[in-house]
């Protein structure tokens, strides 16, 4: 690609005699077999990477040679590979901005290179634009880590890593058979009574996480000049500055430093998992162990190991791919592609000429931008659920920092950038065309309007199997999952007290019967009346006892499948009157009960439904057509099933005053949806059962552009979350 050798601004810097500051450190590193040099300023803890040609150029800057003289020497040695005058100016500007150069700037070169005063402003501007992840420095932990590192050095070795792998393998071996039980208990994490414990354990585990980064960094000779608090969605979490590892020549040491936090956290998860397996369920120690497993494994893998966020996984991926500053370079490469192929700038310079790196940067740049936008929206919505006003502020600030400010800067560049002097008309036309296509797509073209909800499969006919009298179970004739007919014997119990009482009353009745016969034979009317008055109440009591004894045989009240806990585990157990020991459902007549909130069920929603589609939690790819068979226009707060609530894995926010998690925070509107009659024929792999979660999508009759759909949805959410806020 053609690179202009000369620059009109060269006369402003060619006589300068800069040199690197004496305290600057340079470390040689290999990337894919090619030597690079990392320039480190230990005062500001800033880093700058130089390729071999740039390193040769910078190395010749001794404070005596002029920039022009050094450039010509580099040009003589490297020829076409030498930097152009424009690239030299850019290199000097970046080094000076990072406070790595010592140079006396003349007045005419001051605006070109002197930007050191902007560093602090840019730092704070970056913090404000990323307010949800703001860092607050607290103290320098170097002395503390220098004291701790020798004590744990035997563990920070190959033998320590081997021991870590053995512990993790043992924990997995013990834990994997109980994963299903662990997942079923996940609702306990979001229980209001567990929030305080989760907050405390989160801070402690993250502190241990950051300790891992710091100790491993010190183990390999790095420094940790800063520790403090990072406000993760306005919640404090510890952090340490281990960026000195970037200066380590061995990439595997850099990867170990980046992985140190996860290594330390996962050992907590392993120990907590083993403890959870051996602790009694339902106790506080068991819940704390469960919390630690969840925090130190699930959240660590989902967030810290995720390379699309600039946490540990990002730096690990950068070192594995050997592409430093992956996010920044990906962003710059996407800008290059737009300049080169959309705006037609022939002198636009790519970040790299390596095809693999270019492809990686395009994929990563697009994926990270989309994911970060989704995270910001998700955080704003999550915060709005609990603190509506704060969620609204966060959402507005995110829009300003992620959309408005970049758009204004882009328009300013489009109008004033000197590099567009020959292509400005094309750039404006392309930008206007793209903007018009987007506006027409979202603001003019009618699209299907959808509303989403969650439901649960229920049986139209179902009933509990109830014990009518106390007794010991002597026979269990069926178990969960078996099909039974109405009146079929399920369970046989015995009650020795009732049986003894029956025998006693029967003996008394037999004696009174004999006495009655004697009275009849002797024609003694008084004796006859006395005997008969005793027989009647005893006969009634005997009939009642016989009825109670007959109820010791528990039979199926309806035809269907047993889904309760009836089984061999009840054998020889004692059951009390009124206890529910199972449930029978008629699987031939299932329906979906869905709940929609106020923001979905507006006044015209029920009458506008054109199509209903269902997806079961166990068969997401299969789209099941459905229809509404019942709808309620009156809101309800009680949930038909705990799976619909937030603590049960659903989306409905719960009232914290209900310890059972069966009361919604806002009124919900109930709908019954029909399952396809030919479900088994069309989808034999699906086995819908009562209690299974279902995802519902409603398609409305009226089509509207996406912009109006989004505006309508936003107004409804604001109206529900912030009822006192005037919404347009």
N, C-alpha and C positions, 0 to 999 in steps of 0.2 A: 504494500500500500504506500502511496506517495506521501512523504512527510516533508513539509516546507523546512528547508535548512535554516533560513534566516528569519529574524523577527524584528519588527519596527521598534520594539522596546529595548533592543540589545544595548543601545548606547547609554541606557540608564543604569546598567549593571556591569558593563564589561570592564570598568576600571576598579571595581571593588576588589579588596584583598581579604576575603573572609577565611576563617578557619574554624574547625570544631572546638567547642569549649573544652578546657583541659579535664573536666570531671566526667566527660562523656565516655561510656564504655562501649566497645564493639565486640560482638561475639559472632564467630563464623558458624554457619549452619548449612546443612545439605538438604535440599529439596529435590527429590527424584534424581539424585546424583549430581545436581548442579549446585555450586557454592553460592550462598547468599550471606549477607552480613546484616545483623540486627544492631542498630545503634540505640543505646539505652541511656537515658538521662536519669540517674538515681535520685536527683533532687525532686523532679516533678513526676518521676516514675512513668515517663512517656517512652514510647518505642517507635522506631522507624526502620523499615526494611529496605536494603539496597541490593540491587542486582550487581553482578561483577563489574559491569561497565560504569555504573553510577558510583560504585565503591572506589574504583580507580580514580574517577573524577574528583570525588570528595577527598580521597587520600592525598591528592596533589595540592589541595588548598592548605597552604602552610602559613597564611597571614602575610606572605610577601609576594607570591605570584598573584597576578590579576586573574579575574574570571575569564577574560578573553584568552590569556596566555594558556591557562589550564585547559580550556575548551579546545584550543588548537592542538595541544599536546595529545589530548584524548582522541581528537579527530585523526591525527597522524597514525595513532596506534590501532584504532578500531575501525576506521573507515566508515562505511555505511551503518555499522552498528553503534556508532557514537551517538550521543544525544544531540538533538537539534538545539538551536538557540532558544526556541520556545520551551522545549523540555527542560533545559538548564534553568531558565527563569522559574519554571514551576517547581523544580527540585529545590532550588535555593529558597523559594518562598515557603515551601513546606517545612524545610529544615529550620528556617528562621521562626516560623510560626510555632514549631515545637520547642523553641528555645534551645536548639542544639548548635547554632552558629554564633560566633563572636565576630561582629562586623560593625564598622562605623558607617552608617548610612548617610549619604548626601541627601540634600533636600529633594532632588528630583527622583531618587530611588525609594524615598520613604513610603509613598503610597503603594509602590509595587511590591515591596517585600515586608514592610513592617506591619505585622498583624498580631504581634504578641499580646497587645492590650485587649484583643478580642477573645483570648482563650477563656478567661474567667466568665465573660459574658456568654460565650457559646456553651460552657459547662452548665451554667444555671439555666440557660434556655433549653438545653437538652433535658435537664431535670424537670422543668415545668411541662415540657411536651410529653414527658413520660411520668406524669405525676403519680400513676398507680404503682410505680416501681422506684420511687425516690429513695436515694441513699443518704443517710445521716451519719457522718463519721463520729466516732466516740473516743477511741484512744489507739495508741500504737502497741500492738501485742508482741513485738519482737522479743522483749525480755522474758515474757511469760513463756513463749514458745521455745526460746533458748534454754530455759530451765526444764521444760517438759520433754523436749526432744531426746536428750540422752537417756531418759528413763524408759521411753517407749521404743528406742532404736532397735532392740532385738525383735520387736514385732514388725517393724518397718523394714523387712528384709525378705529374701526369697523363702526362708523358712516360715516367716509370718504369713506370707501370701499363701503358702501351701497349707498352713493350719486354717487360714480363712476359707480356703476352698473345701477342706474336709468338713468344717462346721456347716458351711452352706449346703454341701451335699447331704449331710446327715439330716439337717433341718428339712430339706426338700423331701427326702425319703420318708420322714415321719409325717410331714404336713400334707403332701399331695393327696393321700387317700381321704383327707378331711376337707378338701377344697369346697365341696358342695355344702357342707355344714357351715364353713366360713362365709360363703356367699349368702346363705340363707340368713345368717345373723347380721348382715351388713346394715339392716335397718336400725340396729342399735347405735350405730355411729352418729346418726342424725337426730337421735332422741334429745329433746331439750335438756334433760337431766345430765347429758353427757357433754354438752357444749363446753363447759368450763374445763373439764378434764382434757378435752381435745385441744383447747387453746394452750394450756400449760404444757402438755406433752409435745405439741407442735414446736413451741419455742425451744424446749429442751433438745428435741431430736435435731432441729436445724442448727442449734449451737454445736452439738456433737458433729454434725455434718461439716460445718465450717472449720471445726477443730481438725478434722481429717485433712482438709485442704491445706491448712496452715502447717501441720506437722510434717506432711509428706513434702511440702515445698521446702521447709527447713532441712529435711533429711537430705535433699539433693542440692543444698547450698544456696537456696533462694532466700529472699527476705519477704517479710509480711509487714509492710509499714502502716497498715490501717485496718481497723475493724470497727464495725458500727451496726446500725440497724437499717435494713431495707424495708420500706413500707410496701408490702405486698397487698395490694387492694386495701391500703390504709391499715393493714394489720402488721405489727412489727415482727420482723424475722432477722436473726443475726446474719452478718456477712463478713468475710475477710478479703483483703486485696492480695491475691496470690499471683498477680500479673508478672512478677519477676520470673516466673517459670517460662515466660515467652522467650527469655534470653538463654534458655538451656539448649545446648546443641543437639542433645539426644531427644528425638521426638517421642520416644516411649516414656521418658521421664516426664515430659510435658503431659502426655496422656494420663500417666499415673497421678499427677497432681490434679488434673481435671476430674479424674475418677475418684479421688481420695474421699470426697464427701459421701458419694454413693457407697463406697466400700465400707466406710464407718457406719453409715446408716443401715446397710443391709445386714451387718453383723448384729445390730440391735434387733432388726426384724427376725433374724433366725433364732436368737435367744428367746425373744418374746413369743414366737410361734411355738417353740418347744414348751414354754411355760403354759401357754394357753391350752395346749393339748392335755396337760396334766392337772389343770385347775378345774374346780367345780364350776359348771356353767351357772350364770346368774349372779355370781358374786362380784364384788368390786375388783379384786385382783384379776379375775378373769376378764372383766371389761377393760381394765387398764392394759392388760397384755394384748387384747384384741386391738385396742386403739393404737398401740405401738406397732403392731404388725401392719395395720392399715396405713399409718403415717409413714413408716420407714420403708415400705415396699411399694404399695400401690401409688401413692403420691410421688414418691421418688422416681419411679419408672415413667409415670405419665408426664411429669414436668421437668425434673432435672435431666433425665436421659433424652428428652425430646429435642432434637437438633434444630427444630424450627423456631424455638425460643432461645434467646441468648443466655442459656444456662450451661451446665456442664456438658450436655450432649452436643451443643454447638461447637465448643472448643475441641472436643474429642473428634468430631467429624472433620473439623478443619485440619487437624494434625494428621488424621488417617488419610485424607485426600491430599494432604500437603498443599493446601490452598489457604494461606493465612488471610485474615480479614475477609472471610467468605461472604458475610452479609454485605459489607460495604462494597466489595468488589463485584458481587452479583448485582447490586443496585446500579453501580457505575456501568456495568456491561449492558444492562437493560437500557440505560440512558444512551449508551453508544449505539445500540441497535436502532433506537428511535431516531437519533440524529442521522445515522448513516442511511437507513432505508426508508424512513418516513419523510424526513426533512431533506434528504439528499445532500448532506454535508460531506464532500469528498475527503476532507482533511480530518474527519473524526477518527480518533485513535482507539482501537480496541484495548481492553484491559490486558488481554493475553492473546497470543496467536495459537495456543495449543487447543486443538479441537475438543478434546475431552473436557478441559477446563471450561471452555465456552458453553458446552452443552450442560455441564453441571451447574454453572452459574445461572443459566436461563431457568432450568428446572427449580433450583433452590430459590432464586429470586422471586419467581412467581408464587411458588408454594408458601414461602415464608410471609410474603405480603398478605396473601389471602388468609393464612392461618392467624397472623397477628391481628388482622381486622376482625376475624371471628372471635378471637379471645377478648378483644376490647369490647365488642358488642355483648358477649356473654357475661363479662364482668359487670358492665353497666346494668344489664338486666338483673343479674343476681343481686347486686347491691340494692337495686330499686325494689326488689321483693321485700327487703327488710327495712331499708331506709329510703323511701321514695324520693325525697328531696335531694339527698346525696347522690342517688343513682342518676337523677336528671342532670345534676351538675357535672358528674363524671361523663355522662353521655355527650353533653353539650361541649365540654372541654375536649373530648376525644375527637369530635367532629371538627372543631376548630383547629386542633393541632395536627390531625391526620388528613384533613381534606381542605379546609379553607386556607390555612397558611401555605401549604405546598402549592395550591392552585394560584394564589396571589404571586408567589415567587416565580412560578412557571410563566405566568403572564408577563411579569416584569422582564424575565429573561427573553421571552418571545419578542418583546417590543424593543429592548435596548441592547441585546447581545451583539457584540461586534462580529462574532463568528457567523452570524446569519445575514451579513450584509448583502450577499449575493443570492441567498435562498429564503429571505424573510417572507416573500409573498407565498412561496410554496409552503413554508412552515405554518403560516397563518391559515392558508387554505386547508391543509391537512388537519390542523387542530380544529378548525370550524366544522369540517366534515365529520370528524370523529365525534365532536360534541353534538352535532345535529343528529347523527345516527343513534347516539345514546339517548338523547332527549325524545326522539321519535319512538324509539323502542320502548322506553318506560313511560312516556307521557302521552302517546297517541294510539299505539296499536292495542286493541282490546285483547286481553288475555283471560284465561279461565281464572276465576277467583276461588281459592281453596281456604278451608278452615280445618284445623287439626284438633284432635282430642284423643284421650285415652279411655279405654274401656276394659272390662273384664268379662270373661265368659261365665255365664250362669245358666243353671238348669231352670226351665219354666216350672217343673215339678221337682221338688226336693223336700225332704223332711229329716229331722233329727231322729236318731235311734236313742230313746230315753229309757233309763232304768226306773221302774215303777215302785220297786221295793228293795230294801237292803238285802244283801245276800252274798254268799261266796260263789264264785264262778266254778262250776264243775265240768261244763262242756262248752267248747268253742267250736261251732259247726261251720264257720265261714271266716273270711278275712277280707282285708281291704283289696279292692279291685275285682272282687267276684260279683257276678250278676245273680240277683235273687228275685224271686217272684213274691207278690204280695201274700202275706201270711206265712212265708217260709220261716222255719225255726232257725234263729241265728245263735242264740246263746241260752244256756240252761244254768240257773243259779239255785241255790238252796239256802233256806233260812231255818236253822234248827229251833229258834225260839218260836216261830210260827207253827212249825210242825209239832213241837211239844204242846203248845197251846191247843192245837187242833185235837191232839190225842186226849188231852185233859177234858176238853169240853165234850168230846164224843163219849168219853167214859161217864161223865155226869149225866148226859142225855140218856145213855143206856140205862143207868140206875133209875132215873126219873121215869123212864118208860115202863120199867118193871113196877115201880110204885103206883103208876097210873092204872096199870092192869089190876093190881091188888085192890085199889080204891073202887074200881068198876065192879069187881067181883063182890066186894063187901057192901056195895051200894052206899058208901060213905061220901056224900056230896061235898061236904066241907073239905075232906082230904083231897078229893078229886080236883076241886077248884084251886087249892093250894099248889098241887103238883103241876097243873096246867099253866098256872101263872109263872112258874119257874122254867118250864120248858120253852115258852115262846121267846124270851130274850136270849136264852142260850142257843136256840136254833138260828136266830138272826145273827148272832155273833159268829156261829160256825159257818154260816153262809158267807159272811164277810171275809173270814179267814180263808175259806176255800177259794174265794175270788182272788185274794191276795196271793195265795199259793199258785194259782193259775197264771198270775202275772210274772212269776219267777221264770217262766219260759218266754223269752223275748223274741218276738217275731217281726218280720219286715212289714212296716206300715204301708209301703207302696212298692211297686215294681221298679227295679233300677239297679244301679251299680253302687257298691259301698265305696265311699271315698274317705271315710273316717278311720280312726285308729283301731278298729276291731281287728283282733288277731290273736295268735297264740300267746302274746305277752299278757293277756287278760286271764289266762288259765290260773285257777286257784287264788285269784285276787279277790279283794272285798270291794264291792261296788255299793254306793249309797243311792238312796231314792232321789230321783231328779237328775242324776248325772247323765250327761250326753256322752255316749261311748262310740258314736259314729254318725254318719250321715249317708243317706241313700238319695241318689239323684237319677233322674231319667235322662240318660244320654241321648235318647232319640229325639229329644225336644230341647235343644240348647239355643240360647240367645246371647247377645252381647249387650251388657248394660254400660252405657257411656255417660260421662258427666262432662258438660261444657260450662265454662265460666261466663261471667257477665260480659267480658270483652269479646267473646265469641258469639254468644246467644243474644244478639240485639233483637229489636222488635220484629224485624222482617226475616231473621235468619231461618226459622223453621219453615216458612212458606217459600223460601228461595232454594231449598235443597233440590238439586237436579240428580246428583249421583252420590252414592256412598261406597267407599272402598275400605276394606279391612286388611290388615296384616297382623298375623299372630306373632307373638314374641319368639316362638319356636320355628317360624317359617316366614321370615321377612321377605324373601323373593316372591312368594306366592301372593298375588293380589286377589282378594275375594270380593266379588260384587255383593252388595247388601242393599237393604231398604229399611226405612224407619217404620216400625210397627207400633210404637207408642212414644209419646213425647209429653213432658210435663212442663207447664209454663210457670210453675211455682218453684222457687229455689229451695234447696235443702242443704243442711250442713252436715248431716250424718252420711258417711261413706258406705256403699254397699259391700265394699271389700277393702282390706288394708293395702292391697297391692296398688290401689289408685293413689294413695297418699305419698307424700314426699319421703317419709321414713320407710315406706315399703318399696321404694324404687320408682314410684310414679311422679307426676308433675304437679299434683295438687298440694298447695301449701296448707299445713295443718295448724290448728289452734294449739298453742303450746300448753294451754290449760288442761287438755285432754291427755292423760298419760298413756292411753291405749292407742292413740294415733288414728282415731276413727271420726274426727270432727274437722271439717274443712274450715279454713280461715274466712273464706267468703262464700256466699251462696252459690250452689252449683245446680244446674238444671239437668234432669235425668232424661235419657233417651234409651229405648230398647231397639236394637238392631237385629235384623234377621240374618242368620247364617245360611249359606247356599244349601239347598236341599240335596244337591248332587256333590257335596263336598268330598265324600269318600271316593267317589268315582273319578272326580277331576284331580284331586290331590291325595292319593292314597298314603303319601308319606306324612301327611299332617294327622295329628291325633289330638284335636282340641279337647281340653278337659276343663271343668269348672275351676275358676280361680286363675286361669291363664290370662296374662295381660294381652291386650289387643290395641293396635294403633289404628286410629280412625281418621280418614280424610273425607271431608265433605266438599263437593263441587257445586257451586251455585249456578243458577240459571243465567244470571246477568254476567256479562263479560265487561271488564273494565281495565284500563291501562294500569300497569304496575304502580305508577306514581300515586294514583288515586287510592289504590288498595293499601299501599304503605301508609299514606296519610290518614286514611280511615282507621287502620289498625293502631297507629300511633295515638290518635285522638282517644280511642277507646281505652287503651292501656293507661294513658295519662288520666283519663276520667276515673278509672277504677283505682289507680294507685294514689292519685293526688286529687281527691274530690273537691278540694277548696281552690284548686288552681284554675283560673279562667282559661279554657282551651278554645282555640279558634274553631 
